Amino acid sequence: MRRLFWLAMGVTIGALVVRKLSAAADKLTPTGIAGSIAEGLRDLADAIGDFGADVRAATAEREAELRSGTGLDAPLPTGDAVQLPGALTGRHGAHSA
């Protein structure tokens, strides 16, 4: 019975080793190398896309902070409420006569 157990164990380990070696050999073929490069490029493209999305989100957030801090989102005043400094005095500049 012990011999049967060790025989089954040896066959199982042997099968696993052969599968691992076959997978490693497949990665070293031109097709396997091309697949690895393609996978790496896909990962890089995904990372660049995620980075771009993060930058856009941070930019929008910062722009909202700046707009609220400077009052750029406040409603525009009506035409009667807006008066220019030159309109009050009738002059167009400090040195005009």
MODELLER restraints for C-alpha pairs under 7 A, 6 or more apart:
rsr = mdl.restraints
at = mdl.atoms
rsr.add(forms.Gaussian(group=physical.xy_distance, feature=features.Distance(at['CA:26:A'], at['CA:32:A']), mean=5.72, stdev=0.5))
rsr.add(forms.Gaussian(group=physical.xy_distance, feature=features.Distance(at['CA:27:A'], at['CA:33:A']), mean=5.82, stdev=0.5))
rsr.add(forms.Gaussian(group=physical.xy_distance, feature=features.Distance(at['CA:67:A'], at['CA:73:A']), mean=5.97, stdev=0.5))
rsr.add(forms.Gaussian(group=physical.xy_distance, feature=features.Distance(at['CA:86:A'], at['CA:92:A']), mean=4.94, stdev=0.5))
rsr.add(forms.Gaussian(group=physical.xy_distance, feature=features.Distance(at['CA:86:A'], at['CA:93:A']), mean=6.89, stdev=0.5))
